[in-house]
């Protein structure tokens, strides 16, 4: 990446502005997904994976040594701004500023990509370049078959980047409508796409449905957890803090509802809090992250109504769980939970009318 400042200065001095060619608007709106199902446009994803993913190189606020030669203030952090209903205005502002920077420098960005200077070669370690940790996959026309999005060293990926830049670098801003009902500020609103199904056992539910949106640093981890509810750590410990335990929150304590009441999902505060269709005390959950899908809600309800057992194999609840898996769209294949029928993911966004 140390070549960038020299090439940039030379290009500016010579007045160079490499042509980006024609724009195929529909191709620029191809949606790719990370393993959690969060969307990005393919060109946007290539910038995330190739430019530092908000952690180094073209990311604001990182130590100079972590920029690996990228010019200060030349930031291209195009990660999605929000996966919740909250406005997330600082993240939206970051996305807007960095998209504007990409558009402003799009000809030179393309020159760097085309000539193989960006992203730079190297690996993690002294003198090398870090890995953003982000990965995305393209979805085939069937909506359920995925294949990796190639890196910018691949000709197909470079064409995706060129066309995306030529079309003005569109971005996906959020996965849900804002709670204030205002439109997105800078980019598209595209729903997340769930790519797996969760089993009806507590360890599976905690790992795949509850912890990702709830056991976070700002919510229910072990460091000053909200409402004194810690959902981090081993599944057995989290189970003991939920089942038969009354909420300690100011908003919900007066209801006298247990967080989980075995055999009765409708009397379980946990289920009401994560169910978008329920009326409950306080704020719905999760505060950040995508809401639970119908499949995950079904699995959580069935687990509670089968007795809310803590064991990974279902324990005393096993027979009931086995009888309700199909109802929740899941089956066991060689001992692993799989979707009976995978819901398709959207492959392309529609141009605004």
C-alpha positions in Angstrom: 0.0 0.0 0.0 3.0 2.3 0.3 2.8 2.7 -3.5 -0.6 4.5 -3.2 0.7 8.0 -2.2 3.3 8.1 -4.9 1.0 6.9 -7.6 -1.8 9.2 -6.4 0.6 12.2 -6.4 1.9 11.4 -9.9 -1.7 10.9 -11.2 -2.8 14.2 -9.8 0.3 16.0 -11.1 -0.3 14.6 -14.6 -4.0 15.2 -14.5 -4.6 11.5 -15.2 -8.2 10.2 -14.8 -8.5 6.6 -16.0 -11.9 5.9 -17.7 -14.2 3.6 -15.8 -16.2 2.7 -18.9 -19.9 2.0 -19.1 -22.3 1.4 -16.1 -24.6 -1.6 -15.9 -26.9 -0.4 -13.1 -28.5 -3.7 -12.4 -25.2 -5.5 -12.2 -24.0 -2.9 -9.7 -26.9 -3.9 -7.4 -25.9 -7.6 -7.0 -26.3 -8.6 -3.4 -23.8 -10.7 -1.6 -24.0 -12.0 2.0 -21.7 -12.7 4.9 -22.0 -15.9 6.9 -24.5 -14.3 9.2 -26.7 -13.3 6.3 -25.9 -9.6 6.4 -26.1 -8.1 2.9 -23.8 -5.8 0.9 -23.6 -5.0 -2.8 -20.7 -6.9 -4.4 -18.6 -3.8 -5.0 -19.3 -2.6 -1.5 -18.2 -5.9 -0.1 -15.0 -5.9 -2.2 -14.1 -2.5 -0.6 -14.9 -3.9 2.9 -12.7 -6.9 2.4 -10.0 -5.2 0.4 -9.7 -1.8 2.3 -9.5 -2.9 5.9 -13.1 -3.6 7.1 -13.0 -0.7 9.5 -10.0 -2.0 11.3 -6.9 -0.9 9.4 -5.7 0.8 6.2 -8.6 2.9 4.9 -10.4 3.1 8.3 -10.8 6.3 10.3 -9.6 6.5 13.9 -7.0 3.7 13.7 -3.4 4.2 14.7 -1.1 5.4 11.9 0.9 2.2 12.0 -2.3 0.2 11.2 -2.9 2.2 8.0 0.1 0.5 6.4 0.8 3.5 4.2 -2.7 4.5 3.4 -3.0 8.3 3.3 -4.5 9.9 6.4 -8.2 10.8 5.9 -8.5 8.7 2.8 -11.1 6.3 4.4 -13.2 3.8 2.6 -15.1 2.0 5.4 -18.3 0.9 3.7 -19.6 -1.6 6.2 -23.4 -1.6 6.6 -24.6 1.1 9.0 -27.4 -0.7 10.9 -28.9 -4.1 11.3 -31.6 -2.8 13.7 -34.5 -0.4 13.6 -32.4 2.3 15.3 -31.3 5.2 13.1 -27.6 4.6 14.0 -26.8 8.1 12.8 -23.0 8.1 13.5 -22.6 4.9 11.5 -24.8 6.3 8.7 -22.6 9.5 8.7 -19.5 7.3 8.5 -21.0 5.3 5.6 -22.0 8.5 3.8 -18.6 10.2 4.1 -16.7 7.2 3.0 -19.0 6.5 0.1 -18.5 10.2 -1.0 -14.7 9.6 -0.7 -14.9 6.5 -2.9 -17.0 8.4 -5.5 -14.7 11.4 -5.4 -11.6 9.3 -6.0 -13.2 6.5 -8.0 -11.0 6.9 -11.1 -7.8 6.6 -9.0 -9.3 3.8 -6.9 -9.9 1.9 -10.1 -6.4 2.6 -11.4 -5.0 1.2 -8.2 -7.2 -1.9 -8.5 -6.6 -2.4 -12.2 -2.8 -2.2 -11.8 -2.8 -4.6 -8.9 -1.6 -2.1 -6.4 -4.8 -2.3 -4.3 -5.2 -4.2 -2.1 -1.5 -4.7 -1.6 0.1 -8.2 -1.5 1.3 -9.5 1.8 0.1 -11.3 4.9 -0.4 -10.8 8.6 2.7 -10.1 10.5 5.5 -7.5 10.7 5.7 -5.6 7.5 2.7 -7.4 6.2 -1.0 -6.5 5.8 -3.8 -7.6 8.1 -6.9 -9.6 7.1 -10.2 -7.8 7.4 -11.8 -11.0 8.7 -14.8 -10.2 6.5 -16.1 -12.7 3.9 -19.0 -12.7 1.5 -20.6 -15.1 -0.9 -22.6 -14.7 -4.1 -26.0 -16.3 -4.4 -27.0 -18.2 -7.5 -30.3 -17.8 -9.3 -32.0 -20.4 -7.2 -31.4 -18.2 -4.1 -30.0 -21.0 -2.0 -26.7 -22.0 -3.6 -23.8 -19.8 -2.5 -20.2 -19.5 -3.8 -17.4 -17.3 -2.5 -17.0 -13.8 -3.7 -13.5 -13.7 -5.2 -10.9 -11.2 -4.1 -9.7 -8.3 -6.2 -6.9 -10.3 -7.6 -9.5 -12.1 -9.7 -10.5 -10.6 -13.1 -14.3 -11.2 -12.4 -14.0 -9.3 -9.1 -12.1 -6.5 -10.7 -14.9 -6.2 -13.3 -17.5 -6.1 -10.5 -15.5 -3.3 -8.8 -15.1 -1.3 -12.1 -18.8 -1.4 -12.9 -19.8 -0.6 -9.3 -17.5 2.4 -9.3 -18.8 3.5 -12.8 -22.4 3.3 -11.4 -21.6 5.7 -8.5 -20.7 3.1 -5.8 -24.2 2.3 -4.4 -24.3 0.9 -0.9 -26.6 -1.0 1.4 -27.2 1.1 4.5 -29.5 -1.1 6.7 -31.4 -4.3 6.9 -34.6 -3.0 8.7 -36.8 0.1 8.4 -35.9 2.9 10.8 -38.2 3.1 13.9 -38.7 6.8 13.2 -40.1 5.8 9.8 -37.7 8.1 8.0 -36.1 6.8 4.8 -32.6 5.6 4.5 -30.1 8.5 4.3 -27.4 7.2 2.0 -28.1 3.7 0.7 -30.5 0.9 0.2 -32.5 -1.0 2.8 -32.1 -4.8 2.1 -33.3 -7.5 4.5 -30.8 -9.9 6.0 -31.1 -13.4 4.7 -31.0 -16.3 7.1 -29.0 -19.1 5.6 -29.4 -21.8 8.2 -31.9 -23.3 10.6 -31.5 -23.7 14.3 -32.3 -26.8 16.3 -34.8 -27.0 19.1 -32.2 -27.4 21.9 -31.0 -24.8 24.3 -27.2 -24.9 23.4 -28.2 -24.5 19.7 -30.7 -21.7 20.4 -28.3 -19.8 22.7 -25.4 -20.0 20.1 -27.4 -19.3 17.0 -30.4 -17.3 18.0 -29.9 -15.6 21.4 -26.2 -14.8 21.9 -25.5 -13.1 18.5 -27.9 -10.3 19.2 -28.1 -10.3 23.0 -24.9 -11.5 24.7 -23.0 -8.4 23.5 -20.9 -5.8 25.2 -23.7 -3.3 25.2 -26.4 -5.7 26.4 -26.2 -9.0 28.3 -22.6 -10.0 28.6 -20.8 -10.6 31.9 -19.7 -7.0 32.4 -22.5 -5.0 34.0 -25.2 -6.8 32.0 -28.5 -5.0 31.3 -31.3 -5.9 33.8 -28.7 -8.0 35.6 -29.2 -10.7 32.9 -26.0 -12.3 31.8 -26.4 -14.4 28.7 -22.7 -15.0 28.0 -20.6 -18.0 28.9 -21.5 -21.7 28.9 -25.0 -22.7 27.9 -25.7 -24.4 31.3 -24.9 -21.2 33.2 -27.0 -19.1 30.9 -29.9 -21.6 31.3 -29.7 -21.3 35.1 -30.1 -17.5 34.9 -33.2 -17.8 32.7 -35.4 -20.7 33.6 -37.6 -20.1 36.5 -36.0 -16.7 37.2 -38.0 -13.5 37.5 -36.9 -10.5 35.6 -34.9 -7.9 37.6 -35.4 -5.1 35.2 -37.1 -1.9 36.2 -39.5 -2.1 33.2 -40.4 -5.8 33.6 -39.9 -6.7 37.2 -43.5 -5.7 38.1 -44.9 -8.3 35.7 -43.5 -11.0 37.9 -43.0 -13.1 34.8 -40.1 -15.6 34.8 -37.7 -15.2 31.9 -38.5 -18.8 30.9 -41.5 -20.7 32.2 -41.1 -24.4 31.1 -44.1 -25.7 29.1 -45.5 -22.1 28.6 -43.9 -19.9 26.0 -46.6 -17.2 26.3 -45.8 -16.9 30.0 -42.1 -16.6 29.3 -40.7 -13.0 29.2 -37.8 -14.1 27.0 -40.1 -15.2 24.3 -42.2 -12.1 24.4 -39.2 -9.8 24.3 -37.8 -11.4 21.1 -41.1 -11.9 19.4 -41.9 -8.9 17.1 -45.6 -9.7 17.2 -45.9 -9.6 21.0 -46.8 -6.8 23.3 -44.4 -6.6 26.2 -42.8 -4.5 28.8 -39.8 -2.3 28.0 -38.0 -2.5 24.7 -38.3 -5.4 22.3 -35.1 -7.4 21.8 -32.5 -7.5 20.4 -31.8 -3.8 20.5 -29.2 -4.2 17.8 -29.0 -6.9 15.2 -31.7 -8.5 13.1 -34.9 -9.8 14.8 -35.4 -13.5 15.2 -36.8 -15.1 12.1 -40.0 -17.2 12.1 -37.9 -20.3 12.1 -35.9 -19.3 15.2 -39.1 -18.1 17.0 -40.7 -21.4 16.2 -37.7 -23.3 17.6 -37.6 -21.1 20.8 -41.3 -21.6 21.4 -41.1 -25.4 20.8 -38.1 -25.7 23.2 -39.9 -23.9 25.9 -43.2 -25.8 25.4 -41.2 -29.1 25.4 -39.9 -28.3 28.9 -37.0 -26.0 28.4 -34.4 -28.7 29.0 -30.7 -27.6 29.1 -29.1 -30.6 27.4 -27.7 -30.5 23.8 -29.4 -33.8 23.0 -32.8 -32.6 24.4 -32.6 -34.7 27.6 -36.0 -35.4 29.1 -37.4 -33.1 26.3 -36.0 -35.2 23.5 -39.2 -37.0 22.4 -41.2 -33.7 22.3 -38.4 -32.0 20.4 -38.2 -34.8 17.8 -41.9 -34.5 17.3 -41.8 -30.7 16.6 -38.6 -30.3 14.4 -40.6 -30.6 11.2 -43.0 -28.0 12.4 -40.1 -25.6 12.8 -38.6 -26.5 9.4 -35.6 -28.3 10.7 -34.3 -31.9 10.3 -31.3 -33.8 11.6 -28.9 -35.0 8.9 -26.0 -37.1 10.3 -26.7 -35.5 13.7 -26.6 -31.9 12.4 -29.6 -29.6 12.1 -30.4 -28.6 8.5 -33.3 -26.7 7.0 -36.0 -28.9 5.4 -36.4 -26.2 2.8 -34.0 -23.3 2.6 -35.7 -19.9 2.1 -34.2 -18.1 -0.9 -32.0 -15.1 -0.6 -32.4 -12.1 -2.9 -29.7 -11.9 -5.6 -30.3 -8.3 -6.9 -31.9 -5.2 -5.6 -34.4 -3.3 -7.6 -33.6 0.2 -8.9 -35.6 2.9 -7.1 -38.6 4.1 -9.1 
